[in-house]
Amino acid sequence: MRKLRVKQSFYLVLIFTLILMNFSPVLSTSVAATDDGETTEELFISEYIEGSSYNKAIEIYNGTGEEVDLSGYQLALYSNGANEPSQTMTLDGTLAHDDAYVIAHPNADEAVLEVADQTNGNVINFNGNDSIALQQNASNLDVIGIIGDDRNFAKDVTLVRNSSVIAPVSNYDEGQWTNYDKDTFAYLGDHTVDGVDPGEPGEPDPENPDLITIDEARQLNDRTAVTVEGIVTVNNDAISNGTQFTTYIQDDTGGINLFSFEQGELPDVNKGDLIKVVGQLDSYNGLKEIVPSSVEVLGTDQQLPEIQEVSLEALQNETTAESLEGELVRVNGFLSSIPESPAGGGYNISFIDGDFNGTTLRVMENALDVTQIAEEKWYDVTGIVSQYNSYQLIPTEQSDFQLAAEQPDPPSAAGEYETTVERVTDGDTIRIANPVLGETRVRFVNMDTPETYVAHNDDPARDEINENQKFHGDAATAYMNDLIQPGDEVIIRLGDTPTDDYGRLLAEVIRKEDGMNINLEMVEQGFASTYFIAPFNEEVYPEYQAAVKDAKDNGLGIWNPEKPLLELPFVFRANDDQKGFQRYVGNSDTKEYVVPDNWADVPVEKRVFFASPEEAESYGYTPAGDRVDENLQVQLLGFNDLHGKIDQEYELDPDGDGVSKMYGRIDYVTSAIKEREQDHPNSFVVHAGDMIGGSSPVSGLLQDEPTVEVMETIGFDVGSVGNHEFDEGTEELLRMVNGGEHPEGKGTPEYDGMDFPLLCANCVYKGSGDPMLSPYYIEKVDGVDIGFIGVTTEETANIVMPEGIQDIEFTDPTIAVNDAVAELQRQGVESIVILAHIPAEQDGDGATGEAADLARNVDDAVDVILAAHNHQVVDGMVDNKLIVQASEYGKAFADIDLEIDRKTGDIIQKEAEIVFVDQSKYTPDEDVTAILEKYQNQIGPILNDVIGYNATDLTGDYIVDGDHGLGNLLADAMNWAMDSDFAMMNGGGIRDDLLAGEVTWGDLYNIQPFGNTLMTVEVTGDDIYTILNEQISSQYGPDYSVSGLHYTWNSTLNEVVKVTLPDGTQIDRDEVYTLTVNNFMGTSEGPIKDLGQNPVAGPADIDATVDFVKSLNSNPDHPFTYTSEGRISETDKEPGDPGEQPEIEIEPKRDFGVATVYTREIKELDDGVRLTINIENGWKYRVLFLTKRQVDLLREKEVTLVVTNGSGSATFDMASYHKLFLFVCVKNNEM
């Protein structure tokens, strides 16, 4: 199954052999044996190639005398001494008798792929210590290598099976194989078993064929024996590495390369020699060559062939370049720079013309002195047209470089060039189909992926490192193959330095179909590290370094702590070739550089490489040792409780001067942050939680993904969870952190998570106690580590939906912090900051609250606590720990200045400022404004729908000193929507105010942003008392707004005294009532969940409120009015058991029509009694009338009044009765 070209070559040799058979007994015997039907016992492995890079192949030979179906055969790879196959592949098709089947790596050399029948990148990805087995029906038939032994047996070698072998063996026998040099491909695709060893590659038949011209030879297939004569155009020692034999010859018809791995007995030849060459044709990386078996010098000092004038543009044409291969030409072009060091024995110099047509000048070290060549000049260069996958020129002596007579302005190669992908070489190198600047090899710039080649340093101590490097290198190559495939259109973006020392293009590669920057994508996904070598593009530098920091912080790819890359690629190369580190390393933050061996002192995200101290200093860097040992200054810009209100702005008077201004809105906040960052080289943006949840519609309707996008644009470095991050449960929070589209499509397309770490030391999984998120994060600042620890209040468990957090628990934050501090100190971290979603309040120069308690109880290694949760402004010191909180909703942020002792690593000075964002002082950030506008336009029609008109400003807050209008409105909406007896609305669910004027859908969403649903449960009157008592806080008082009932409570006892209907009638403790709440209230641990029966689900709370407001039929002239109504009032009375309440009866005066009572009898009543007035007179119904004075007395004494006619009654709680008079008629239990 050899390729057609190979078969043709074989047939030519066979025909020639048959012609000669009458003259050669040896040949005659060999052919006769085959004619007599000599066969092998089975298929077997006939050739093994383990060459450079991906040059790997296996050849299988069929000498059985019959065609064989290959579907029953497999190749199995036993990696690293494994006893079981690591990878297997099944062969395809059929294999004819006396034919060879080649399986190659898909990225192997073209000379290998030309004869390959099948490609595979898994099995054919072996190293010299891996065994390969040919299997038949999963049983090993033939084996190369010792299974279970990982010692190198065939590294960097080609093995060809001896022709005497006619049967497979299941145990490797190295005596059956002949070794050839690395990357010997001459025998691949052909095998014989006639008893004659293969011999050296290129060895011709004993009888030389007739002399032919070089042009005629170039038309023949590889492996054809030829004899040619020509003039030597370059001394063989000028372009050889010392052991090889290589030169070029030319006759009147063309030119060709001569090459042999070993010079052996071949003579030295010099320019001008006329030589006769006998050998075999071959090709290497596209270059046609003769592998000589003999070279005879026929004459010396011959006239050289005429040099042909050609343009670089003409050399871009493959047909033209191929016709000139091996011949002397002269070209004009511009030489911008010379690589600092040779690559593979020579310098690859980029050479371009004014239109950016270009080629590579391959200048061998022995040919001339490159230091005598001036850079940034135009030259006329003489050289030999050669090829290494793409065409190049080989100058051979110093005089080949002549300064051009004209020196126009230099061209710039920088720009974008469209081309197509030919193939992927590895994770940071590809080949392109159409040359750019004469080059088809592209090395991705600004990044570096792990190496895939077989390590040269075979020290056993490096085995794990070598395997690890290749593992990650293969992963990077695989991902690159996912991103771009052969034939894909790409844009090659070149900078001012277009090529590297190997002549490869240095470029950013842009996928044309969608504009993806492949270089940046590889870094972002953790398949590559950044790699900036001066000179570099300073405009893209921040984006790449931010990407590598994010990948590292998130443990992606090579940064995965479970299986990290053990040596960065540049470190691996330095250790593998044992040449050590050569480049000086700069820190882009400090503008200092270190010697090459101290590269690890500079974080990867700040690392720049320089060729010398002089180059580093030319960029403004100074030696690290010259730094004055002053203390380190660090700035923290802290946020808390943004709650996704990225579009909200507030009219405030924070300094109390009587002048209100507009504050907040995230695009203004961004400008304020950036302004502060510009003034400080070591600035970090951090937050203490509740950045999402309870959000504005522009964020909340899209799952708060717009807020995350804004935070990433601002450049947050680290944050902690708050309770609202858990509003939709742990699964949704982890999606917000790690990325992925919302399962119901509610978010934004291709959401990729947060690009900064989110912490929580006291959020752990139940049972295992494992942290749900990272407990801490370390930020390295100019060689000093700062540790950040995240915690949230334990109350989180009680104030979010319980079903969403069933898998986790919130532990004591003090214990969690101290555990994290101990771990940080074990790592040498002494500067420690807590991001605590825990409340604090200002108290003089200090602070109170849970955050203050935390400060007193945690390790004194803690220096700063960023508090949150209760939306206060705090800047105080407790136990030498700075506690800071910066209001809410983006109205303000904290600017914290730290001074750190470089020697101890500890914070020795700290102070803070709370900065309110006055819009008049800033210009909104354009990028963030664009984000806001994008999402506002997306949801605008919903938000701006006007559904009603409000008469007065209604403040949204907790119940502190009685009911308030907004809480009453929401509770009434709940009651109305569910047609229940009562409704209760928790204060924490009321997130904004409702101002007078138009009421839009967006206004109501801002008030109720959580997406809760309503539910109705059945409870008794006695349960109502229990529920109301439970919601009273000893610190803050009542929480719930109510509808359908009124109640009084005792603030000393924190207990409900009396619950009545709105008309004052006391509720019946034994009666069953319906109560509406939201599902947060109804499912959280507490009496509603425990006591409520027969739950009925209702609509979303926002829908109920919207429909209720619409039902009020308000308009600009008749807005609805809601105020405090006395639904909740405070008393100093103590609650009593209604069964023990004193009962008094007063007999009304007998005046037939209207019943009245004496005021003196009311005055004599004790407080809190139950007074009954029976107005039945035996023959006629009467009505009861009480005067204003009598009503006031009854109210003052908090009397429960029962009016009855003997068969029916009406009850009034006079303490909450607010009318001036009482006039009532009772008939059949109706008033």
PyMOL commands that set and color helices and strands:
alter all, ss='L'
color gray80, all
select helices_A, chain A and resi 4-23+25-35+70-72+79-81+110-113+174-176+214-219+236-239+312-315+318-324+370-372+398-400+460-483+518-524+541-553+557-559+569-576+596-601+604-606+613-618+624-626+666-678+697-700+705-714+723-726+729-738+796-799+802-805+813-826+850-857+919-921+926-943+965-978+987-989+1001-1007+1021-1030+1079-1083+1087-1091+1101-1111+1138-1140+1159-1163+1188-1196+1214-1216
alter helices_A, ss='H'
color red, helices_A
select strands_A, chain A and resi 44-50+56-62+68-69+73-78+87-90+94-95+99-104+118-119+131-136+139-144+157-161+177-180+225-232+245-250+255-260+274-284+287-299+308-309+328-335+346-352+358-364+377-387+391-394+401-403+415-426+429-436+439-444+446-448+489-499+505-511+529-531+584-587+592-594+607-610+622-623+632-639+649-652+661-664+683-687+716-720+758-759+763-765+776-781+784-792+808-810+831-837+841-843+846-848+862-866+873-878+881-886+892-900+907-916+946-950+982-985+997-1000+1013-1020+1041-1043+1046-1050+1055-1060+1072-1078+1093-1100+1128-1130+1143-1146+1154-1155+1170-1174+1183-1186+1200-1204+1209-1213+1222-1225
alter strands_A, ss='S'
color yellow, strands_A
deselect
rebuild
show_as cartoon
